[in-house]
Amino acid sequence: MQDSLFELRCAAEDVKTAVNEGATSAEITQLCNEFVALAHKTEKFRMKE
């Protein structure tokens, strides 16, 4: 669970960095898709407990 939370935070930071650096819409969309996938993965860990 701890690793998943770290991955989730890193994904959020990647989105923030991309926006601040002027990434294209396609790049931001891809990062957001990865962010959402990680959030779903992390949520499944919580459901298993």
C-alpha positions in Angstrom: 0.0 0.0 0.0 2.8 2.4 0.9 4.4 1.9 -2.5 1.1 2.5 -4.3 0.6 5.8 -2.4 4.1 6.9 -3.4 3.4 6.0 -7.0 0.1 8.0 -6.8 1.9 11.1 -5.4 4.6 10.9 -8.1 1.9 10.7 -10.8 0.2 13.8 -9.4 3.5 15.6 -9.4 4.2 14.5 -13.0 0.9 16.1 -14.1 1.7 19.3 -12.2 5.2 19.5 -13.7 3.9 18.8 -17.2 1.3 21.6 -16.9 3.9 24.0 -15.5 6.3 23.2 -18.3 3.7 23.7 -21.0 3.2 20.1 -22.1 0.8 19.4 -24.9 -2.8 18.4 -24.3 -2.0 14.9 -25.5 0.9 14.6 -23.0 -1.2 15.9 -20.2 -4.1 13.5 -21.2 -1.7 10.6 -21.1 -0.3 11.5 -17.7 -3.9 12.0 -16.3 -4.8 8.5 -17.7 -1.9 7.0 -15.8 -2.8 9.0 -12.7 -6.4 7.6 -12.8 -5.2 4.1 -13.4 -2.9 4.3 -10.4 -5.7 5.7 -8.3 -7.9 2.7 -9.2 -5.0 0.3 -8.4 -4.5 2.0 -5.0 -8.2 1.9 -4.3 -8.3 -1.9 -4.9 -5.7 -2.3 -2.1 -8.0 -0.6 0.3 -10.9 -2.8 -0.7 -8.8 -6.0 0.0 -8.3 -5.1 3.7 
